[in-house]
Amino acid sequence: MQIYNTLTRRKEPFTPIEAGKVRMYVCGITVYDYCHIGHARVMVAFDVITRYLRSRGFDVTYVRNITDIDDKILKRADENGETIGALTERMIAAMHQDEGRLGVLRPDHEPRATAHIDDIVAMIETLIAKGFAYAADNGDVYYRVRKFADYGKLNNRNLDEMRSGARVEVDEHKEDPLDFVLWKAAKPDEASWPSPWGAGRPGWHIECSAMSTCCLGETFDIHGGGPDLTFPHHENEIAQSEAATGKRYVNTWMHAGAVRVDQQKMSKSLGNFFTIRDVLEVHDPEVVRYLLVASHYRSPINYAPEALTEARRSLERFYNALEGVTPVAGELDGQFAARFEAAMDDDFNTAEALAALFELARELNRAKQDDPARAQTLAFELKRLGHLLGLFEQEPGVFLQGGGEALPLSEAEIEARIVARTEAKQARDFAEADRIRDELATLGIVLKDSREGTAWVLERR
């Protein structure tokens, strides 16, 4: 198995620290608002990675944190006139609901920053004792960036380049403008915790260093996150953690690609910002998941109406192949599974893995006509492999008839028109039968005649 390592900028053979076991940490959500489609990309990408690693026999411990104390949280709670706890609990519940609808399995551990204050304080004390951090006279504690010789290695930057190119806010309490905060002194009436430096709260970067090492140890196998976290967040995590422990922090760094909307960066100011729940009000969750899975996890995704239309059509091809077949486990020559696994072993290449599944679906369609027993075995294999991507989890008829999406007519009205068309055909009034068929087609409802009767599917445009 090969995985692209952001740290080394190349694919590397994956060898876990402990044979057969994988310890993975992924940066989670700052819970001050609803999750957006960019969050969904990271959720789904590492859900697929976890599913596949487990299918290959690895015992995976998957940790994804929750940032439940932060400037944005304080500001939003104040704007809403609610407590921090009320806001974060509400947003965490919404996050779980959103990821559940997308078929994302829960991580094994979901540590919250506020539950690890003691661990955070202990790590800061270690950094101060080793000379990597200092307490300022304003109650803040800062990390000495220039003290850590390898700072910038994840992003291939040196300190002088960072200093000259950075918009560094002047802070008279810092020894160096590049130093970053580990502990923030509390403002009046602000949420705070006691510490050796006075009441305050942790900086964002130190939270993940403390939570990851607490849950997974001082060195672990994989650290993942979104594309915007490599600098400064992950760079700072490395500096803090390796300075504190004296050990390599993470062996393999993985980052998901960005989501763009109509080829533009997603931004509230541009009016192209979509929460997961906004999207799922309009689109079947599996269609959205397919869009996120169809590209390699490191590739950028363009979220656009035509992309979702194509995702639905692709899923319809699979569900049409599965329709009318009862999946039954049986013997196959393994060619489809081998091609699927070869793709996934190559840095979790889901695009190539789906190409293998399209070949499997074509073979299933042929077998439905020629060898019904083999078709059942092929259907089982398609469902089994699709499950590793979180796909093909619905009954074919339910998906093809629109699932939970809004229908242009009620199912009873559609069935009534089908009955009327059947009666027209029996009366040899073919013009009326064609009119009903064409009327339904204009609404995206396509009729399929067979010896068993007439079925319908909803064709999204």
Phi, psi and omega per residue, in radians:
M1 nan 2.303 3.131
Q2 -1.990 2.371 3.098
I3 -2.269 2.352 3.074
Y4 -1.276 2.211 -3.111
N5 -1.830 1.992 3.138
T6 -0.993 -0.562 -3.094
L7 -1.139 -0.748 -3.096
T8 -1.710 -0.178 -3.139
R9 1.046 0.709 3.062
R10 -2.781 2.821 3.028
K11 -1.310 2.470 -3.134
E12 -2.369 2.576 3.011
P13 -1.030 2.342 -3.104
F14 -1.590 2.054 3.085
T15 -2.246 1.894 -3.106
P16 -1.157 2.736 -3.136
I17 -1.047 -0.770 3.108
E18 -1.975 2.140 -3.057
A19 -0.911 2.256 3.072
G20 1.431 -0.056 -3.107
K21 -2.193 2.464 3.117
V22 -2.191 2.218 3.061
R23 -1.921 2.056 -3.021
M24 -2.277 2.335 3.100
Y25 -2.125 2.325 3.117
V26 -2.223 2.302 3.102
C27 -1.154 2.207 -3.083
G28 -1.682 -2.589 -2.934
I29 -1.746 2.505 2.889
T30 -1.523 1.959 -2.866
V31 -1.561 1.230 3.049
Y32 -1.985 -0.156 -3.112
D33 -2.693 3.056 3.111
Y34 -1.208 2.613 3.135
C35 -1.180 2.483 3.116
H36 -1.856 3.119 -3.014
I37 -1.151 -0.454 3.034
G38 -1.150 -0.697 3.044
H39 -1.067 -0.702 -3.139
A40 -1.035 -0.650 3.128
R41 -1.026 -0.808 -3.131
V42 -1.201 -0.771 3.126
M43 -0.966 -0.877 -3.066
V44 -1.216 -0.723 -3.114
A45 -1.012 -0.847 -3.080
F46 -1.409 -0.325 2.965
D47 -1.154 -0.787 3.109
V48 -1.108 -0.774 3.133
I49 -1.033 -0.771 3.126
T50 -1.124 -0.810 3.124
R51 -0.998 -0.794 -3.059
Y52 -1.226 -0.749 3.112
L53 -1.014 -0.730 3.117
R54 -1.148 -0.641 3.122
S55 -1.151 -0.431 3.118
R56 -1.547 0.142 3.012
G57 1.677 0.049 3.134
F58 -1.389 2.465 2.999
D59 -1.537 1.784 -3.016
V60 -1.719 2.258 2.935
T61 -1.857 1.909 -3.047
Y62 -1.861 2.057 3.135
V63 -2.003 2.250 3.043
R64 -2.334 2.067 -3.003
N65 -1.401 2.927 2.981
I66 -2.155 2.158 3.024
T67 -1.546 1.859 -3.074
D68 -2.010 0.304 2.937
I69 -2.561 2.208 -2.990
D70 -3.020 2.792 3.120
D71 -0.977 -0.747 -3.103
K72 -1.129 -0.636 3.117
I73 -1.161 -0.781 3.124
L74 -1.052 -0.771 -3.109
K75 -1.141 -0.799 -3.099
R76 -1.169 -0.717 3.115
A77 -1.076 -0.708 3.117
D78 -1.138 -0.748 3.115
E79 -1.072 -0.662 -3.092
N80 -1.436 -0.239 -3.075
G81 1.203 0.599 3.123
E82 -2.243 2.881 3.120
T83 -1.288 2.776 3.085
I84 -1.038 -0.760 -3.139
G85 -1.064 -0.728 3.132
A86 -1.114 -0.749 3.130
L87 -1.108 -0.876 -3.051
T88 -1.184 -0.662 3.111
E89 -1.117 -0.698 3.131
R90 -1.135 -0.734 -3.112
M91 -1.278 -0.577 3.082
I92 -1.154 -0.752 3.100
A93 -1.074 -0.711 3.118
A94 -1.146 -0.697 3.110
M95 -1.062 -0.792 3.131
H96 -1.108 -0.646 3.105
Q97 -1.150 -0.780 -3.133
D98 -1.084 -0.845 -3.093
E99 -1.197 -0.550 3.078
G100 -1.112 -0.716 3.126
R101 -1.150 -0.511 3.111
L102 -1.476 0.025 3.127
G103 1.333 0.370 3.137
V104 -1.487 2.167 3.127
L105 -1.321 2.559 3.141
R106 -1.149 2.497 3.017
P107 -1.148 2.869 3.138
D108 -1.210 -0.621 3.130
H109 -2.380 2.464 -3.113
E110 -2.312 1.203 -3.062
P111 -1.146 2.531 3.081
R112 -1.881 2.457 -3.087
A113 -0.979 -0.718 -3.062
T114 -1.185 -0.296 3.103
A115 -1.551 -0.042 -3.074
H116 -2.166 0.480 -3.129
I117 -1.050 -0.733 -3.131
D118 -1.081 -0.717 3.117
D119 -1.142 -0.674 3.138
I120 -1.145 -0.811 3.133
V121 -1.066 -0.730 -3.138
A122 -1.096 -0.705 3.133
M123 -1.172 -0.697 3.108
I124 -1.109 -0.727 3.109
E125 -1.057 -0.690 3.105
T126 -1.106 -0.750 -3.138
L127 -1.126 -0.665 3.090
I128 -1.154 -0.764 -3.122
A129 -1.079 -0.569 -3.131
K130 -1.544 -0.018 3.104
G131 1.490 0.156 -3.136
F132 -1.591 -0.089 -3.127
A133 -2.560 2.814 -3.126
Y134 -2.594 2.560 3.083
A135 -1.581 2.212 3.118
A136 -1.531 2.892 -3.076
D137 -1.303 -0.080 3.099
N138 -1.655 0.083 -3.138
G139 1.645 -0.173 3.068
D140 -1.413 2.749 3.010
V141 -2.131 2.329 -3.069
Y142 -2.108 2.674 3.068
Y143 -1.653 2.338 3.098
R144 -1.454 1.694 -3.066
V145 -1.056 -0.759 -3.059
R146 -1.225 -0.238 3.105
K147 -1.272 -0.459 -3.096
F148 -1.637 1.890 -2.980
A149 -1.092 -0.529 -3.068
D150 -1.629 0.217 -3.104
Y151 -1.064 2.269 -3.126
G152 1.786 -0.042 -3.031
K153 -1.207 -0.543 3.136
L154 -1.188 -0.628 -3.079
N155 -1.809 0.070 3.116
N156 0.987 0.826 3.119
R157 -2.150 2.616 2.994
N158 -1.872 2.867 -2.999
L159 -1.130 -0.649 -3.122
D160 -1.128 -0.690 3.087
E161 -1.117 -0.729 3.138
M162 -1.124 -0.731 -3.103
R163 -1.142 -0.746 -3.088
S164 -1.294 -0.518 -3.078
G165 -1.687 -0.099 -3.035
A166 -1.558 2.580 2.959
R167 -1.652 1.438 -3.038
V168 -1.557 2.185 -3.140
E169 -1.260 2.268 -3.124
V170 -1.166 2.233 3.115
D171 -2.428 1.953 -3.044
E172 -1.167 -0.256 -3.106
H173 -1.503 -0.229 3.126
K174 -1.482 2.523 3.008
E175 -1.271 -0.574 -3.099
D176 -2.452 2.413 -3.131
P177 -1.013 -0.418 -3.117
L178 -1.427 -0.230 3.127
D179 -1.084 2.552 -3.118
F180 -2.163 2.779 -2.984
V181 -1.432 2.402 3.031
L182 -1.830 -0.582 -3.127
W183 -2.461 2.302 -3.119
K184 -1.887 2.204 3.062
A185 -1.121 2.466 -3.090
A186 -1.306 2.461 2.990
K187 -1.479 2.877 -3.140
P188 -0.960 2.336 3.085
D189 1.121 0.341 3.132
E190 -1.714 2.597 3.089
A191 -0.992 2.348 -3.077
S192 -2.698 2.889 3.084
W193 -2.323 2.623 3.121
P194 -1.229 2.624 3.094
S195 -2.712 2.944 3.077
P196 -1.084 -0.280 -3.090
W197 -1.852 0.142 -3.124
G198 1.877 3.020 -3.123
A199 -1.139 2.415 -3.138
G200 -3.112 -2.789 3.135
R201 -2.595 2.800 -3.056
P202 -1.309 2.693 2.927
G203 -1.291 2.821 -3.048
W204 -1.095 -0.785 -3.006
H205 -1.131 -0.740 -3.082
I206 -1.168 -0.449 3.127
E207 -1.014 -0.850 -3.083
C208 -1.212 -0.639 3.087
S209 -1.036 -0.794 -3.109
A210 -1.210 -0.800 -3.094
M211 -1.157 -0.720 -3.102
S212 -1.161 -0.801 -3.131
T213 -1.208 -0.568 3.089
C214 -1.119 -0.728 -3.064
C215 -1.488 -0.537 -2.962
L216 -2.166 -0.136 -3.118
G217 1.782 3.022 -3.042
E218 -1.244 -0.459 3.042
T219 -2.299 2.289 3.112
F220 -2.400 3.095 -2.879
D221 -1.401 -0.892 -2.999
I222 -2.328 2.377 2.978
H223 -2.201 2.224 -3.093
G224 -2.198 3.002 3.088
G225 2.981 -2.999 -3.130
G226 -1.395 2.921 -3.048
P227 -1.188 -0.354 -3.094
D228 -1.525 0.033 -3.033
L229 -1.738 -0.142 -3.084
T230 -1.044 -0.692 3.076
F231 -2.415 2.302 0.053
P232 -1.627 -0.131 -2.915
H233 -1.046 -0.977 -3.084
H234 -1.244 -0.569 3.057
E235 -1.066 -0.728 3.137
N236 -1.236 -0.611 3.058
E237 -1.024 -0.798 3.134
I238 -1.046 -0.843 -3.091
A239 -1.045 -0.816 -3.128
Q240 -1.115 -0.895 -2.992
S241 -1.181 -0.791 -3.100
E242 -1.251 -0.559 3.059
A243 -1.178 -0.677 -3.099
A244 -1.253 -0.729 -3.022
T245 -1.712 -0.404 -3.041
G246 1.302 0.235 -3.100
K247 -2.171 2.795 3.025
R248 -1.066 2.364 -3.044
Y249 -1.393 -0.970 -3.049
V250 -2.398 2.486 3.101
N251 -1.456 -0.744 -3.069
T252 -2.238 2.157 3.087
W253 -1.792 2.263 -3.122
M254 -2.205 2.384 -3.135
H255 -2.352 2.257 3.107
A256 -1.309 2.733 3.123
G257 -1.318 2.870 -3.119
A258 -1.380 2.751 3.004
V259 -1.858 2.188 3.056
R260 -1.945 2.651 -3.136
V261 -1.979 2.017 -3.071
D262 0.873 0.786 3.084
Q263 1.180 0.264 3.076
Q264 -2.084 2.666 3.064
K265 -1.098 2.349 -3.135
M266 -1.185 2.241 -3.072
S267 -2.721 2.412 3.088
K268 -1.111 -0.583 -3.122
S269 -1.184 -0.465 3.114
L270 -1.532 -0.105 -3.140
G271 1.261 0.351 -3.121
N272 -2.085 0.578 -3.099
F273 -1.700 2.148 -3.072
F274 -2.170 2.177 2.990
T275 -1.371 2.807 3.119
I276 -1.054 -0.747 -3.082
R277 -1.214 -0.544 3.038
D278 -1.071 -0.796 -3.104
V279 -1.129 -0.741 -3.071
L280 -1.309 -0.185 2.999
E281 -1.215 -0.412 -3.029
V282 -1.922 -0.583 -3.002
H283 -2.104 2.527 3.035
D284 -0.978 2.282 -3.121
P285 -0.969 -0.588 -3.125
E286 -1.238 -0.518 3.054
V287 -1.137 -0.755 3.120
V288 -1.126 -0.763 3.122
R289 -1.083 -0.731 3.127
Y290 -1.040 -0.763 3.114
L291 -0.999 -0.709 -3.107
L292 -1.278 -0.485 -3.103
V293 -1.553 -0.447 -2.991
A294 -1.165 -0.389 3.075
S295 -1.804 2.664 3.057
H296 -0.990 2.482 -3.001
Y297 -1.051 -0.428 3.135
R298 -1.521 -0.176 -3.086
S299 -1.437 2.582 3.021
P300 -1.206 2.628 3.116
I301 -2.057 2.412 3.035
N302 -1.782 1.988 3.121
Y303 -1.545 1.928 -3.092
A304 -2.650 2.746 -3.114
P305 -0.954 -0.729 -3.109
E306 -1.186 -0.536 3.108
A307 -1.190 -0.689 3.099
L308 -1.207 -0.637 3.084
T309 -1.084 -0.763 3.134
E310 -1.165 -0.642 3.109
A311 -1.101 -0.728 3.126
R312 -1.151 -0.718 3.130
R313 -1.091 -0.672 3.112
S314 -1.128 -0.770 3.107
L315 -1.117 -0.643 3.111
E316 -1.073 -0.616 3.100
R317 -1.081 -0.709 3.116
F318 -1.214 -0.794 -3.103
Y319 -1.216 -0.552 3.027
N320 -1.116 -0.660 3.095
A321 -1.144 -0.662 -3.105
L322 -1.387 -0.358 -3.056
E323 -1.083 2.334 3.070
G324 1.401 0.109 -3.130
V325 -2.097 2.316 3.057
T326 -1.600 2.011 -3.130
P327 -1.131 2.305 3.132
V328 -2.390 2.264 3.121
A329 -1.120 2.483 -3.133
G330 -2.946 -3.083 -3.101
E331 -1.507 2.311 2.999
L332 -2.286 2.910 -3.124
D333 -1.351 -0.140 3.035
G334 1.469 0.071 -3.069
Q335 -1.134 -0.675 -3.109
F336 -1.244 -0.751 3.100
A337 -1.101 -0.676 -3.130
A338 -1.122 -0.729 3.138
R339 -1.208 -0.688 3.100
F340 -1.062 -0.839 -3.102
E341 -1.174 -0.631 3.105
A342 -1.076 -0.696 3.111
A343 -1.160 -0.816 -3.099
M344 -1.220 -0.545 3.079
D345 -1.204 -0.335 3.108
D346 -1.631 1.281 3.095
D347 1.030 0.683 3.045
F348 0.937 0.952 -3.079
N349 -1.411 1.483 -3.077
T350 -1.175 -0.488 3.117
A351 -1.102 -0.788 3.106
E352 -1.227 -0.608 3.105
A353 -1.100 -0.707 3.093
L354 -1.165 -0.591 3.072
A355 -1.049 -0.697 3.082
A356 -1.125 -0.649 3.132
L357 -1.236 -0.559 3.044
F358 -1.113 -0.688 3.077
E359 -1.104 -0.715 3.100
L360 -1.099 -0.727 3.116
A361 -1.115 -0.683 3.098
R362 -1.115 -0.713 3.105
E363 -1.141 -0.653 3.089
L364 -1.099 -0.744 3.111
N365 -1.068 -0.702 3.107
R366 -1.159 -0.725 -3.093
A367 -1.204 -0.494 3.106
K368 -1.024 -0.549 3.129
Q369 -1.514 -0.659 -2.943
D370 -1.804 -0.517 -3.018
D371 -2.619 1.424 -3.057
P372 -0.987 -0.618 -3.134
A373 -1.163 -0.733 3.103
R374 -1.172 -0.603 3.113
A375 -1.027 -0.686 3.128
Q376 -1.109 -0.693 3.120
T377 -1.202 -0.692 3.105
L378 -1.144 -0.664 3.109
A379 -1.117 -0.709 3.098
F380 -1.067 -0.765 -3.138
E381 -1.141 -0.693 3.119
L382 -1.112 -0.748 3.106
K383 -1.154 -0.701 -3.103
R384 -1.115 -0.849 -3.129
L385 -1.228 -0.662 3.101
G386 -1.076 -0.586 3.139
H387 -1.072 -0.540 3.132
L388 -1.181 -0.359 3.044
L389 -1.740 -0.038 -3.104
G390 1.351 0.468 -3.066
L391 -2.049 2.889 3.076
F392 1.065 0.682 -3.092
E393 -1.631 -0.118 -3.133
Q394 -1.706 2.865 2.963
E395 -1.224 2.353 -3.080
P396 -0.911 -0.778 -3.099
G397 -1.111 -0.639 3.137
V398 -1.149 -0.812 3.141
F399 -1.135 -0.811 -3.060
L400 -1.158 -0.418 3.097
Q401 -1.639 0.254 2.995
G402 1.805 -0.157 3.111
G403 0.956 -2.271 -3.116
G404 -1.565 0.096 -3.103
E405 -1.299 2.720 3.129
A406 -1.174 2.200 3.120
L407 -1.632 2.563 3.102
P408 -1.165 -0.413 3.048
L409 -2.353 2.776 3.033
S410 -1.242 2.777 3.127
E411 -1.062 -0.619 3.133
A412 -1.125 -0.686 3.126
E413 -1.182 -0.681 3.111
I414 -1.107 -0.811 -3.128
E415 -1.111 -0.621 3.123
A416 -1.124 -0.688 3.110
R417 -1.194 -0.608 3.090
I418 -1.137 -0.726 3.104
V419 -1.095 -0.773 3.130
A420 -1.081 -0.667 3.118
R421 -1.173 -0.712 3.126
T422 -1.091 -0.755 3.127
E423 -1.128 -0.654 3.109
A424 -1.124 -0.708 3.130
K425 -1.157 -0.693 3.120
Q426 -1.134 -0.551 3.089
A427 -1.493 0.089 3.136
R428 1.078 0.483 3.035
D429 -1.657 1.268 -3.015
F430 -1.178 -0.478 3.103
A431 -1.115 -0.755 3.114
E432 -1.170 -0.716 3.116
A433 -1.053 -0.755 3.124
D434 -1.171 -0.620 3.142
R435 -1.106 -0.773 3.122
I436 -1.101 -0.770 3.117
R437 -1.042 -0.792 -3.100
D438 -1.195 -0.626 3.121
E439 -1.102 -0.759 3.109
L440 -1.164 -0.656 -3.126
A441 -1.093 -0.640 3.136
T442 -1.150 -0.389 3.101
L443 -1.592 0.051 -3.139
G444 1.522 0.178 -3.138
I445 -1.778 1.966 -3.060
V446 -1.801 2.240 -3.140
L447 -1.585 2.511 3.122
K448 -2.235 1.943 -3.136
D449 -1.546 2.439 3.044
S450 -2.606 3.117 3.137
R451 -1.143 -0.422 -3.138
E452 -1.435 -0.194 -3.111
G453 2.332 -2.767 -3.105
T454 -2.012 2.169 3.042
A455 -1.890 2.922 3.102
W456 -2.391 2.655 3.060
V457 -2.340 2.670 3.102
L458 -1.679 2.046 -3.132
E459 -1.751 1.936 3.140
R460 -1.371 2.527 -3.096
R461 -2.091 nan nan
